[in-house]
Amino acid sequence: MSDIEFSHKSATDFIRKIIREDLASGKHQQIVTRFPPEPNGHLHIGHAKSIHLNFGVANEFDGYCFMRFDDTNPVKEDEQYVEGILNDVRWLGYDWGERLTHASDYFERLYEFAEEMIQKGKAYVESLNAEEIRELRGTLTEPGKDSPYRVRSVEENMTLFRKMRGGEFEDGSHVLRAKIDMSSPNINLRDPVLYRIRKVSHQRTANQWCVYPLYDFTHGLSDALEGVTHSLCTLEFEDHRPLYNWILEEVSAPCLPRQIEFSRLNLRYSVLSKRRLIQLVEEEHVEGWDDPRMLTLSGLRRRGYPAAAIRLFCERIGISKSENNIEMNVLEDCAREELDKTAPRVMAVLRPLKVVITDYPKNETEEFEPARHPKNPEMGTRTLPFSREIYIDRDDFREDPPPKYFRLAPGKEVRLRFAYVIRCNEVIYENGKIIELRCTYDKATRSGVKAEGRKVKGIIHWVSIQHSVSAEVRLYDRLFAAPYPGRDDPERDFLKDLNPESVEIISKCKVEPALLEAKPEDVFQFERVGYFCVDSKKSRPEALVFNRTVTLRDTWAKLEQEKNPQN
């Protein structure tokens, strides 16, 4: 299944409870699940929850999970989505082995099941158009009405359905409907459409078919053909379960999978509706599906989120039937926790301010050898050059510092990380703006040397001007400024809640030379700043670009507390 060591062995959610009971009773000897995305978009963090559940359950109970594409709508599907989805699932760490399937693999069998239903008088060819079908469907409080074509004979229905398959009719002229109950309180059972005509080339079957089954007909039968024992899906399919079971019971299905629903993932300050994500991409509110502000798996990966953090997040939010609105900081904390263990430390100055150490030799360069990671000595060290002229971050200097300010200020001392203690003696201006600080250093305070009687509270990061490397840094923030985009707008326009400050591009950053060896998707901790990833699309060796993955601490929680002190 996977080389991942799963940490949810003792999970006790209601789905695992059902599975344990089914195994104990002998109802099933082996657990089979499936992950069935439609190839009409890229996966997002909500899909990760389903992936983690389906593959995780199969792994935990020594079963297996099918990777199945629900490719029944050639109008919206594309091969690029297929490849993107497979890459995302692999990146998360899951392996389907030889069990990569498609609903289109079963088109012939599905068609045979449809004919079986016609023969039993459980399906009929409908000749009303879509609007007329809707008018007869009824409402939540009023029953529907029978179609005038509901009384067609088995022979006529069979003839018409075969002509549909043969391409003798135009799109929309006929559909195949189940014959269930137009007065059912469950609208999904009011003679739902099973097949429609689509004279469109399919990505896998080309022009072999011009009739395609709908999701509700396809899904349960595909589960049965693959021997799925537990069909795990989100709560919006709960009302579809009676139809799922009805179809399986009305045909000669090889088995009867059990559909179980769980709550879908909702994250504050985000949208996870595929329709809305497509709108964001197509209207160019974002750069694409892998925009680092998007909570697509490709966007999270490009931003620097490790797959282990996504899996940890899925474990922490758990599985239940209760509606949830997860705080974004839960996801961000998982990223911090994983990256703290794995990300090498480097120094980067986002907003450079020049410092000249006036009593340091002009042509001298020292090399320090700090650890790449303070908790993982096996990661080794890197070479950090030091010289007379350095950059510090502009935020680490105050000309008129507030109380308890422990960074650099006129007449104050601060330690340069891994180097020396320096004192600011002079501030240089140009057109009223500070452009340079002139400092002196204490040679006796070299890093690693114990200096008696010296107590310097502030430690700041820096880079040598002579050896620094230029880089562009993109500070990504939440894509939406409101916790529930569109909820408070009368027109439910979620786009009005887009965060105009969701990205800040800083083009003149300076980083230490060790980052010249960085590769796309490598993640580093910029000391005292945050975690940053080498952008996989924009960065080049001669022009480094870094995306901020996450800050070192949860700044949004503090902001929200200031806005809502009662919380």
C-alpha positions in Angstrom: 0.0 0.0 0.0 2.6 2.5 1.0 6.0 2.9 2.7 4.4 5.4 5.2 4.3 4.6 8.8 0.7 5.4 9.7 0.2 6.8 13.2 -3.5 6.3 13.4 -3.4 2.6 14.3 -5.6 3.2 17.4 -8.1 5.5 15.7 -11.6 4.9 17.0 -13.8 6.9 14.7 -17.3 5.5 13.8 -16.2 4.2 10.4 -13.4 2.1 11.8 -15.8 0.8 14.5 -18.1 -0.4 11.7 -15.3 -2.1 9.9 -14.0 -3.8 13.0 -17.5 -5.1 13.7 -17.8 -6.4 10.1 -14.5 -8.2 10.3 -15.3 -9.7 13.7 -18.7 -11.0 12.5 -17.2 -12.6 9.4 -19.3 -10.3 7.1 -16.0 -9.4 5.3 -12.7 -11.2 5.3 -10.8 -8.4 3.5 -11.5 -4.7 3.4 -11.7 -2.9 0.0 -12.1 0.8 -0.4 -11.7 3.3 -3.3 -10.9 6.9 -4.0 -13.0 8.0 -7.0 -12.3 11.6 -8.1 -13.7 13.1 -11.3 -11.0 14.3 -13.7 -12.5 17.8 -14.1 -10.2 19.7 -11.7 -7.3 19.3 -9.3 -7.5 17.9 -5.8 -7.7 20.1 -2.8 -7.2 19.7 1.0 -10.7 18.3 1.3 -9.8 15.5 -1.0 -6.8 14.8 1.2 -9.2 13.9 4.0 -10.9 11.3 1.8 -7.6 10.0 0.4 -6.2 9.6 3.9 -9.3 7.8 5.1 -9.7 5.4 2.1 -6.1 4.5 1.7 -5.5 4.7 5.4 -8.3 2.3 6.3 -7.2 -0.2 3.7 -3.7 -0.1 5.0 -4.7 -0.3 8.6 -6.9 -3.4 8.1 -4.6 -5.1 5.5 -7.0 -4.5 2.7 -6.5 -2.5 -0.5 -7.8 0.7 -2.1 -8.7 1.3 -5.7 -7.7 4.5 -7.4 -10.7 5.0 -9.7 -11.5 7.9 -12.0 -15.2 8.7 -12.4 -14.8 9.7 -16.0 -18.4 9.7 -17.2 -18.7 13.3 -18.3 -16.4 13.9 -21.3 -17.6 17.5 -21.7 -15.6 18.6 -18.6 -12.8 16.1 -18.3 -9.2 16.4 -19.4 -6.1 14.2 -19.3 -4.1 16.9 -17.6 -6.4 16.5 -14.5 -5.9 12.8 -14.5 -2.1 13.2 -14.4 -2.4 16.0 -11.8 -4.6 13.8 -9.5 -2.2 10.8 -9.8 0.8 13.1 -9.0 -1.0 14.5 -6.0 -2.0 11.1 -4.5 1.6 9.8 -5.0 2.9 13.0 -3.4 0.8 12.4 -0.3 2.5 9.0 0.0 -0.2 6.6 -1.2 0.2 3.7 -3.7 -2.6 2.0 -5.5 -0.4 -0.7 -7.0 -2.1 -2.3 -9.9 -5.6 -1.0 -8.9 -5.8 2.0 -11.1 -9.2 1.9 -12.7 -11.7 4.1 -14.5 -15.5 4.1 -14.7 -15.0 4.0 -18.5 -13.4 0.5 -18.0 -16.9 -0.6 -17.1 -19.0 1.2 -19.8 -20.0 -2.1 -21.5 -21.0 -3.7 -18.2 -22.9 -0.6 -17.1 -24.8 -0.6 -20.3 -25.7 -4.2 -19.8 -27.0 -3.4 -16.3 -29.1 -0.6 -17.8 -30.7 -3.0 -20.3 -31.3 -5.4 -17.4 -33.2 -2.7 -15.6 -35.3 -2.0 -18.7 -36.1 -5.7 -19.1 -37.3 -5.8 -15.5 -39.5 -2.7 -16.1 -37.3 -0.6 -13.8 -36.1 1.9 -16.3 -37.6 3.7 -19.3 -36.6 6.1 -22.1 -37.7 9.6 -21.4 -38.4 12.0 -24.3 -39.2 15.1 -22.4 -36.5 17.8 -22.4 -34.6 18.8 -19.3 -36.9 21.7 -18.4 -40.0 19.6 -18.7 -38.5 16.9 -16.5 -37.7 19.5 -13.9 -41.3 20.8 -14.0 -42.7 17.4 -13.3 -40.2 16.5 -10.6 -42.1 18.4 -7.8 -40.6 20.1 -4.8 -39.5 19.2 -1.3 -43.1 19.6 -0.1 -45.0 18.5 -3.2 -44.8 15.1 -5.0 -43.7 14.9 -8.6 -45.9 13.8 -11.5 -45.4 10.8 -13.8 -44.0 11.5 -17.3 -46.3 10.5 -20.1 -43.4 8.3 -21.4 -43.3 6.3 -18.2 -45.8 3.8 -19.5 -43.7 2.8 -22.5 -43.4 -0.9 -23.0 -40.2 -2.9 -22.3 -39.8 -3.5 -26.1 -40.2 0.2 -27.0 -37.7 1.2 -24.3 -35.2 -1.3 -25.4 -35.5 -0.3 -29.0 -35.1 3.4 -28.2 -32.2 2.8 -25.7 -30.3 0.8 -28.4 -30.9 3.6 -30.9 -29.5 6.0 -28.4 -26.4 4.0 -28.1 -26.2 3.8 -31.9 -26.1 7.5 -32.3 -29.5 7.9 -34.0 -30.6 10.7 -31.7 -29.3 14.1 -30.9 -28.1 15.3 -27.5 -30.9 16.1 -25.2 -33.6 14.3 -27.2 -33.9 11.3 -24.9 -32.5 10.1 -21.5 -32.9 6.8 -19.7 -34.6 7.2 -16.3 -35.1 4.8 -13.4 -38.7 3.9 -12.6 -39.0 4.3 -8.9 -41.5 6.6 -7.2 -42.4 10.1 -8.3 -44.1 10.7 -5.0 -41.1 9.8 -2.8 -40.2 12.3 -0.2 -36.6 11.8 -1.3 -36.3 13.7 -4.5 -33.3 11.5 -5.6 -35.8 8.6 -6.0 -38.2 10.5 -8.3 -37.2 8.6 -11.4 -33.6 9.9 -11.6 -31.8 10.1 -14.9 -29.4 7.2 -15.5 -28.1 7.8 -19.0 -27.8 10.8 -21.4 -26.7 11.3 -24.9 -23.3 13.1 -25.3 -21.9 13.1 -28.8 -18.5 14.1 -27.5 -15.2 12.3 -27.8 -14.1 10.7 -24.5 -10.5 11.0 -23.3 -10.1 7.2 -23.1 -12.8 5.6 -25.3 -12.7 8.3 -28.1 -15.9 8.0 -30.1 -16.8 4.5 -29.1 -19.7 5.8 -27.0 -22.3 8.5 -27.4 -24.4 7.7 -24.3 -22.8 8.1 -20.9 -24.1 7.0 -17.4 -24.6 9.5 -14.7 -22.7 9.4 -11.4 -25.5 7.9 -9.3 -25.8 5.0 -11.6 -22.1 4.5 -12.2 -20.7 4.8 -8.7 -22.4 2.0 -6.8 -22.1 -0.4 -9.7 -18.4 0.4 -10.2 -18.0 -0.3 -6.4 -19.7 -3.6 -6.8 -17.6 -4.6 -9.8 -14.4 -3.9 -7.9 -15.6 -5.7 -4.7 -15.6 -2.6 -2.6 -16.8 -3.4 0.9 -17.2 0.1 2.3 -17.9 3.0 0.0 -16.8 6.0 2.1 -18.1 9.4 0.9 -19.1 12.8 2.3 -22.4 13.8 3.9 -23.9 15.4 0.8 -24.3 11.9 -0.6 -26.4 10.7 2.4 -29.7 11.4 0.6 -28.3 9.5 -2.4 -27.7 6.3 -0.4 -31.3 4.9 -0.9 -30.7 5.3 -4.7 -27.3 3.7 -4.4 -28.8 0.7 -2.7 -31.9 0.5 -5.0 -29.7 0.3 -8.1 -27.6 -2.4 -6.7 -30.6 -4.4 -5.6 -32.3 -4.1 -9.0 -29.5 -5.6 -11.1 -27.3 -8.7 -10.8 -24.5 -6.9 -9.0 -21.7 -9.2 -7.9 -21.8 -7.7 -4.3 -23.5 -5.1 -2.2 -21.1 -2.5 -0.9 -22.1 -0.4 2.1 -22.1 3.4 1.6 -21.0 5.3 4.8 -21.0 9.1 4.9 -18.8 11.4 6.9 -18.6 15.2 7.2 -16.7 17.0 4.6 -13.8 19.4 5.4 -14.5 23.1 5.8 -11.6 25.4 6.5 -12.1 29.0 7.5 -10.8 31.7 5.2 -11.0 29.4 2.2 -13.3 27.9 -0.4 -13.2 24.2 -1.3 -16.0 24.0 -3.7 -14.7 22.8 -7.0 -17.0 25.2 -8.9 -15.6 28.1 -7.0 -12.0 26.9 -7.4 -12.6 26.7 -11.2 -14.0 30.2 -11.2 -10.9 31.5 -9.3 -8.7 29.9 -11.9 -10.7 30.7 -15.1 -11.3 34.4 -14.1 -7.6 34.7 -13.2 -8.0 35.8 -9.6 -5.1 33.4 -9.0 -2.2 32.3 -11.1 -3.5 28.8 -11.7 -4.5 25.6 -9.8 -1.0 25.5 -8.2 -1.1 29.1 -7.0 0.5 29.0 -3.5 -2.6 30.7 -2.0 -4.9 27.9 -3.2 -5.6 25.0 -0.9 -5.2 22.6 -3.8 -2.7 19.9 -3.1 -0.5 21.3 -6.0 -0.8 24.8 -4.5 0.2 23.5 -1.0 3.1 21.6 -2.4 4.4 24.6 -4.3 4.0 26.7 -1.2 6.2 24.2 0.7 3.8 22.2 2.8 5.3 18.7 3.3 3.0 15.7 2.6 3.6 14.6 6.2 2.0 17.8 7.4 -1.2 17.1 5.3 -1.4 13.6 6.7 -0.9 14.9 10.2 -3.6 17.5 9.7 -6.0 14.7 8.4 -5.3 12.7 11.5 -5.9 15.6 13.9 -9.2 16.7 12.5 -10.5 13.1 12.6 -13.6 11.6 11.1 -17.2 12.3 12.2 -20.6 13.1 11.0 -20.7 16.5 12.6 -20.4 19.6 10.5 -17.0 21.3 11.1 -15.3 24.6 10.4 -11.6 24.0 11.1 -9.4 26.9 12.0 -6.7 27.6 9.4 -4.1 27.5 12.2 -4.7 23.8 12.7 -3.3 23.2 9.2 -0.5 25.8 9.7 0.5 24.3 13.0 0.9 20.9 11.3 3.2 22.5 8.8 5.3 24.1 11.5 5.5 20.9 13.5 6.8 18.9 10.5 9.1 21.6 9.1 10.6 22.2 12.4 11.9 18.7 12.3 13.1 18.7 8.7 13.8 22.2 7.3 17.5 23.3 7.3 18.2 26.7 8.9 19.6 29.6 6.9 19.8 33.3 7.2 17.9 35.7 4.9 17.4 39.4 5.1 14.1 40.4 3.6 14.4 44.2 3.9 18.2 44.9 3.9 19.8 47.7 5.9 23.6 48.1 5.4 25.8 47.9 8.4 29.5 48.8 8.3 31.6 47.4 11.2 34.2 50.2 11.1 36.9 48.5 13.3 36.7 45.2 11.4 39.6 44.7 8.9 38.6 45.8 5.4 39.8 42.9 3.3 39.2 40.1 5.9 36.6 37.4 5.7 35.9 34.8 8.4 33.9 31.6 7.9 31.6 30.2 10.6 30.3 26.7 10.5 26.8 26.7 12.1 24.7 23.6 12.1 22.2 23.1 9.3 19.7 22.0 11.9 20.1 22.5 15.7 18.3 19.3 16.5 19.6 17.1 13.7 23.4 17.0 13.8 23.4 14.4 11.1 22.4 17.1 8.7 25.9 18.6 9.1 27.0 22.2 8.8 27.2 24.9 6.3 29.8 27.6 5.6 28.7 31.1 6.6 31.0 33.9 5.6 31.4 37.1 7.6 33.0 40.4 6.5 33.2 44.1 7.4 30.0 45.0 5.6 26.8 43.1 6.3 23.1 43.4 5.9 20.6 43.2 8.8 16.8 43.4 8.5 15.5 46.9 8.6 12.9 45.8 11.2 15.8 45.0 13.6 16.8 48.6 14.1 14.9 51.4 15.8 16.2 54.9 16.0 13.9 55.6 18.9 13.2 52.2 20.4 10.3 51.4 22.7 10.8 49.9 26.2 12.1 46.3 26.3 13.4 46.6 22.7 16.3 44.2 22.6 17.4 44.7 19.0 19.8 47.3 17.6 19.4 51.0 18.4 21.8 54.0 18.6 24.3 53.3 21.5 22.9 49.8 22.0 24.5 46.4 21.6 23.1 43.3 19.9 24.6 39.9 19.0 24.9 38.9 15.4 23.8 35.2 15.3 26.8 32.9 15.1 29.2 35.9 15.0 30.0 38.9 17.3 28.4 41.5 19.5 28.2 44.8 17.8 27.3 48.4 19.0 25.6 51.0 16.9 27.6 54.2 16.9 26.3 56.3 14.0 23.3 56.4 11.7 23.7 57.6 8.1 20.9 59.3 6.2 20.1 60.1 2.6 17.1 62.3 1.8 15.8 61.8 5.3 16.0 58.0 5.0 18.3 55.7 7.0 20.6 54.0 4.5 23.5 52.8 6.7 24.5 52.0 10.3 28.1 52.3 11.5 29.0 49.9 14.3 31.9 48.5 16.1 32.4 44.9 17.2 33.9 43.2 20.2 36.3 40.6 19.1 36.2 38.8 22.4 32.5 37.9 21.8 33.1 35.6 18.8 30.5 32.9 18.7 31.5 30.0 20.8 33.9 32.0 23.0 32.7 32.7 26.5 33.0 36.5 27.2 33.0 37.2 30.9 30.5 39.8 32.2 28.8 40.3 28.8 25.0 40.1 28.9 23.4 40.9 25.5 19.7 40.0 25.2 19.1 40.7 21.6 20.2 38.3 18.8 19.6 39.2 15.2 20.3 37.6 11.8 22.5 39.0 9.0 24.3 38.2 5.8 27.7 39.3 4.5 27.1 41.9 1.7 30.1 40.6 -0.2 28.9 37.0 -0.2 25.1 37.5 -0.2 22.8 36.2 -2.9 19.9 38.2 -4.3 16.5 36.7 -4.1 12.8 37.5 -4.5 10.5 36.5 -1.7 6.8 36.2 -1.9 4.9 36.5 1.4 1.7 34.6 0.9 -1.2 35.1 3.2 -4.8 33.8 3.3 -6.6 34.2 0.0 -9.8 35.5 1.7 -10.1 38.2 4.3 -13.4 36.7 5.7 -13.7 33.4 7.6 -16.7 32.4 5.5 -16.3 33.8 2.0 -19.6 35.1 0.6 -21.7 34.3 3.7 -22.3 37.9 4.7 -22.9 39.2 1.1 -26.6 39.4 0.0 -25.7 38.0 -3.4 -23.4 35.4 -1.9 -20.5 36.7 -4.0 -17.5 35.0 -2.4 -15.2 37.0 -4.7 -15.9 40.2 -2.7 -14.1 38.6 0.2 -10.8 38.1 -1.6 -7.9 39.4 0.4 -6.3 42.2 -1.6 -3.1 41.7 0.5 -2.9 37.9 0.0 0.6 38.3 -1.5 3.5 40.7 -1.0 6.4 40.5 -3.4 9.8 41.6 -2.0 12.3 41.8 -4.8 15.5 42.9 -3.1 16.1 40.3 -0.4 19.5 39.0 0.4 20.2 35.4 1.5 23.3 33.5 2.6 25.3 31.7 -0.2 24.4 28.2 1.0 21.0 28.8 -0.8 22.7 28.7 -4.2 22.5 24.9 -3.9 18.8 24.9 -3.2 16.6 22.9 -5.5 12.9 23.5 -6.5 10.5 22.6 -3.6 13.3 22.6 -1.0 12.1 24.2 2.2 14.2 26.2 4.6 13.7 28.0 7.9 14.8 31.6 7.4 15.9 32.1 11.0 13.6 34.4 13.0 11.4 34.9 9.9 9.6 31.8 8.9 9.6 28.7 6.6 10.2 29.3 2.9 10.1 27.1 -0.2 12.0 27.4 -3.4 9.3 28.2 -6.0 9.1 25.3 -8.4 7.9 27.4 -11.4 9.5 30.8 -11.0 12.8 30.2 -9.3 16.0 29.7 -11.3 19.7 29.3 -10.2 20.4 32.8 -11.4 17.2 34.3 -10.0 16.0 32.6 -6.8 12.4 32.9 -5.8 11.1 31.8 -2.4 7.5 31.4 -1.3 6.6 31.8 2.4 5.2 28.5 3.6 4.2 29.6 7.0 5.3 32.0 9.7 7.2 30.8 12.8 4.1 31.4 15.0 0.4 31.9 14.5 0.1 35.6 13.9 -3.5 35.3 12.8 -4.7 34.0 16.1 -3.4 37.1 17.8 -5.1 39.3 15.2 -8.4 37.5 15.6 -8.2 37.8 19.4 -7.7 41.5 19.0 -10.8 41.8 16.8 -12.9 39.6 19.0 -11.6 39.9 22.6 -14.7 38.1 24.0 -13.4 34.9 22.4 
